[in-house]
Amino acid sequence: MRRTKQIRHTGELSEPRQARSGPIVPVLAFAGITVAVMQTLLVPVIKDLPVLLSTDPANATWVMTATLLAGAVSTPIMGRLGDLYGKRRMLLLSLAVMVVGSLICASTDDLVVMITGRALQGFAMGAIPLGIGIMRDELPREKLGSAMALMSSSIGVGGGLALPAAALVAQHADWHALFLGSAGLGLLAMALTYALVPEPPLRAPGTFDVVGALGLSLGLVLLLLPVTKGSDWGWTSAPTLGLLAASVATLVLWGLFELRTPAPLVDLRTTARREVLLTNLASIMVGVAFYAVSLVLPQLLQLPTSTGYGLGQSMVVAGLCVAPLGVTMMFVAPLYARISARRGPKVTLMLGMLVIAIGYGAGLGLLSAAWQTVLIAVVLGAGIGLAYSSLPALIIGAVDPSETGAANGLNTLMRSIGTSVSSAVIGMVLANTSVTTGSAQVPSMEGFRISFLIAMGAVLVGLVLAAFLPSRRPSAHPVLLASSADDARAARAGAGAGQAPAPGPAPTPGPAPVHVTGAGG
C-alpha cells in the first residue's frame, strides 16, 4: 500500500535553497558543538567538585547527572516541537535556556542552584536533532550528506575540543569562568542562528502530545537515575531495582498510550520499522564505545608515574592528547559523504564500527606512552566520526519529512542512553579493579583494559545489528549523500547501475499543502 501524508507549508521561499545554503552548515555545526561542550565542561574539575561545592562526593555527582537527564528528556521533545512549530524557533529556545543555565552556574557555589543550572544547560541537547532537521529542509541535496555528518558528529567534536580548553581555564582561572565562557558561546550561537539560518517552511500536522511528553520524561528519569547512580546506591539495592522496575512499567504504559494517540510524541509504528529500530540500537552501542575512551584516556594520562603505568601528564596536556578524538571526527565528515554517496550509509556505519573495534583492540597494547594515546584518539575519532555521521541519513531515509525532528531526537536519545550505560558500567569496572597507591585508590591498568574490551564488545554487537539493516534501494524517503556536485553526478551514475538516486525534499512555495508520498502499510 501507499499512503500520502499532508504537511503544512507556512511562509514563502524567498530565494533558492542553493543560494542561501552557504552559512547554514557552519552556523548549525557551531551551535551543535557549543551544546556538546556542556557534556564535558566540568570533566577537568570533576574530582574537585565536592570541595568546590562544600558537599560529599555522592551529592556532587548530581552536577553531572542533572545535565545528562535533562539532555535525554529534551531531545525527543524539542525535536517534536520543532516539527510542529518551527525548528529554528526551538533551536533558539534551546540555546537561550542553555545560556540562562550557564549564567546561573557562573554565579553560585550552592549545590542545589548549581544542579538547577546544569539541568538547564543539558536542556539544549535538543539542538542537535533540530539542526539536522533544518539541514534536511533547507540544504541542496548535493550538500546534505556532509552537512548532516558534521552536525551529527558535533556531539563528539564539542566534547573532544572542550576537554583541553576547559582544562586550561580550570588550571589558570576561577572555575566559574567555565560557565561564563559557555554562556558567551551560547549567545554567539544564538546571534548567528537568528541572523543566518532561515526558518524552514515545513510543519507537521497535529498538536503537541503533552501526556506523551510527561510519560516519556518520567520513564527516562526512572531509567537513567539507577543507571547513573547504581554504583553509589548498589546495583541490587531496593532504590536501584525499584526504579528500574518502575521505569519498565512507565515506559510500557507510555507506549500503549502513544499507539492510541492520533498525534503521538513518538510514532512507535515508525520506530518499529527495521531500519529505524536497528539504527537506534546500533546508536546505543556507538554511544557506549564513544564514552569509554573519554573516561579512560584522561585518567591514564594524569595518573602519576609512580603507579608504574600512569603517564604523569598535566590536566592540560591530557586534554590535548584526547583532543584529536574530536578533531578527527570533524574532518571525517567529507570523507563520510563520499563513501556514503557511493556505498550507502549502512556501509559507512559498518566501516566506522569496524574502525572503532580495531582502535580499541590496538589500544589494549598501546597504553604506555602519551603519543600512543594520541594515536588511539585519532583512530577512534575516525571510526566514531564515520559511525555518527551515518546515523541521521539512515533515520531520515526511513521517515517522512514531517517526522525528521522527532525521529532524530529519539536517535540522539539512544546515543545518550549509550553514554549513560558506558559511564555506569565502566565507572563500576574502574572502581572494582582499583588499586591502592599511597593513601589513595586509583584505577588499575587491568581496569583500563577491561573497559576497552567492553567498548570493543559493544561496537561488535552494533556491527552485527547494522549488518541486518536493509541495503540501499529506491526509497520513499530518500536522501542523497554527497558532498559536491561531482559526488551527486556519481550517485546518479550509480543509480543507473541499479542504485536509486536520492532526491532530497523540495518544499513547494506558497500556502498550498505539500503532499509527500511514501510507502507504508
C-alpha positions, -999 to +999 in steps of 0.1 A: +000+000+000+010+036-004+000+065+018+001+102+014+010+125+043+000+161+043+024+186+057+015+222+065+036+247+045+039+282+060+057+312+046+073+319+012+106+306+000+122+340-009+153+326-026+166+293-040+179+268-014+212+267-033+218+304-029+213+307+008+229+274+019+263+289+025+262+300+061+237+274+074+261+245+078+289+263+098+264+281+119+244+250+128+276+230+133+289+257+157+256+256+176+259+218+179+295+219+191+285+246+216+258+225+231+280+194+232+306+213+252+282+212+281+286+174+284+324+176+292+327+211+306+333+200+341+354+169+335+387+186+343+373+197+378+350+167+385+373+153+412+373+187+429+336+193+429+329+181+465+353+207+478+342+234+454+305+229+464+311+220+500+293+186+498+302+149+497+312+131+465+278+113+461+259+146+460+285+162+438+278+137+410+243+152+406+260+181+389+269+158+360+238+136+363+214+165+360+228+176+326+225+140+314+189+136+325+178+169+311+195+162+278+179+128+275+144+142+282+147+173+260+160+157+227+128+139+216+105+166+230+123+195+213+125+175+181+087+171+180+081+207+190+104+217+161+084+196+136+052+213+148+061+249+155+094+256+137+129+241+141+148+273+141+124+288+167+130+257+190+168+258+183+169+294+195+148+285+226+172+256+234+202+278+232+185+305+253+178+280+281+214+269+280+226+305+284+204+310+314+216+278+329+253+288+323+247+322+340+231+306+370+260+282+374+285+310+370+270+329+399+268+302+426+286+278+448+254+263+462+248+227+452+211+229+446+213+260+425+243+245+406+223+213+398+194+235+386+217+255+363+233+223+349+199+208+342+190+239+321+224+235+303+215+199+294+182+210+280+200+224+250+209+189+237+177+191+216+196+215+193+214+186+176+183+169+160+168+203+153+199+213+134+198+181+114+161+188+106+168+223+094+196+209+071+172+184+056+146+211+049+169+238+036+201+225+020+205+215-016+208+177-019+244+177-031+255+193+002+232+174+026+253+144+033+285+161+045+264+187+064+243+162+084+275+142+090+292+172+106+261+181+126+257+145+139+294+144+148+292+177+167+284+158+198+318+142+198+336+172+183+324+195+210+332+171+238+367+164+224+376+201+219+361+211+253+385+190+273+418+209+267+400+243+267+382+236+299+414+222+315+433+253+305+407+276+320+403+255+352+441+254+357+446+291+354+413+308+364+384+305+387+363+275+377+332+297+373+349+311+342+340+278+325+303+288+327+308+324+316+326+310+286+298+286+278+273+315+281+293+335+257+294+307+232+256+302+235+249+339+229+272+339+198+254+307+185+220+324+191+231+356+172+245+336+143+214+314+141+190+343+142+209+362+115+219+335+091+196+305+095+161+306+079+130+291+094+121+260+073+085+263+060+076+226+066+053+218+096+040+185+108+002+182+112-013+177+147-008+191+181+019+185+208+013+154+229+017+167+264+007+135+281+032+116+260+060+140+268+053+137+305+052+100+303+084+097+283+102+121+306+091+102+337+101+069+322+135+082+312+143+097+345+132+065+363+155+045+339+186+067+339+187+075+376+195+040+386+218+036+356+239+066+366+237+062+404+237+024+406+274+023+416+267+046+445+234+030+456+244-006+449+231-025+418+210-048+439+197-022+463+160-015+467+162+020+452+180+008+421+158-023+414+126-004+423+134+025+400+143+001+371+110-018+376+091+015+377+107+027+345+097-005+327+061-002+338+060+035+330+075+031+295+052+002+287+021+023+297+036+052+278+040+030+247+004+018+249-008+054+252+013+065+222-001+038+200-037+051+207-029+088+202-037+104+168-006+127+170+019+109+193+052+124+205+070+094+191+054+074+163+062+039+176+050+023+144+077+042+125+102+035+153+095-002+150+105-003+113+135-025+108+158+003+096+148+027+123+149+001+151+182-013+142+198+021+136+187+032+171+200+000+187+233+004+169+234+040+181+234+028+217+264+007+210+283+035+194+274+057+224+289+031+247+321+030+226+324+068+224+322+075+261+347+047+271+377+064+256+366+097+272+367+080+306+399+060+303+425+081+285+423+113+306+427+093+338+455+072+324+474+103+312+471+121+346+479+092+369+514+097+384+543+076+370+549+062+405+520+038+398+541+020+372+517+027+344+504+062+348+518+088+323+522+117+347+508+144+324+492+177+335+455+183+331+460+205+300+484+180+283+459+152+290+432+173+273+454+180+243+462+143+239+425+134+238+415+164+216+424+146+183+393+125+190+370+154+183+392+170+156+393+137+136+356+134+139+352+168+123+374+161+094+359+128+087+325+143+076+335+150+040+351+115+037+318+100+050+298+119+024+319+105-005+318+069+008+281+070+016+272+086-018+287+055-035+280+027-010+252+040+012+251+049+049+248+013+060+282+005+047+296+037+062+281+028+096+296-007+095+330+006+083+330+031+112+322+005+138+349-018+124+375+010+127+363+016+163+368-021+171+403-020+156+412+011+176+401-004+209+418-037+201+451-020+192+447+002+223+449-029+246+487-028+239+492+009+233+488+025+267+524+030+278+532+065+263+514+098+256+519+095+219+502+062+219+471+077+234+471+103+207+472+075+181+443+058+198+423+090+199+429+096+161+418+060+151+388+060+174+378+096+163+378+084+126+356+054+134+332+072+157+330+101+132+320+077+104+295+059+126+279+090+140+278+106+105+258+078+090+230+078+117+209+108+106+210+096+070+197+062+080+170+077+101+159+104+076+159+079+048+132+059+067+108+085+080+086+112+065+098+148+063+072+157+089+089+134+114+125+144+109+130+164+142+113+138+164+130+108+148+165+124+151+157+135+186+149+098+195+181+087+178+201+113+198+184+100+229+197+065+221+232+077+219+227+094+253+215+062+268+246+045+254+269+070+270+250+067+303+253+029+303+290+033+294+296+057+323+279+034+348+295+001+336+330+015+331+328+035+363+319+003+382+347-016+365+373+010+373+361+012+409+361-025+414+396-030+399+412+000+416+445-004+435+459+014+465+488+039+459+500+056+490+467+066+507+446+068+476+426+044+455+434+048+417+422+029+386+444+000+376+457-009+342+436-041+344+405-018+347+415+003+317+420-028+296+387-043+307+370-010+298+385-012+263+373-048+259+337-037+269+338-009+244+351-033+217+324-058+226+296-032+224+307-020+190+310-055+176+274-061+188+265-029+169+283-042+138+261-073+138+229-052+142+240-029+113+245-060+091+208-066+092+199-031+080+183-031+046+208-022+018+203+010-001+174+007-025+148+030-040+132+047-010+101+066-003+121+089+019+154+093+001+185+114+009+214+120-015+246+115+005+271+136-014+294+165-006+299+180-040+284+183-074+308+156-086+296+132-059+260+140-069+268+130-105+285+099-093+255+089-072+232+094-102+255+073-123+253+046-096+216+048-098+218+039-135+236+007-125+209-004-101+211+021-073+183+046-070+191+083-070+181+100-038+163+133-043+160+155-012+129+171+000+117+200-021+092+223-004+067+240-027+064+278-023+031+292-015+004+284+010-008+252-006-003+220+013+027+199+003+019+162-003+046+137+004+040+103-010+056+073+008+055+036+012+036+024+041+013-002+053 
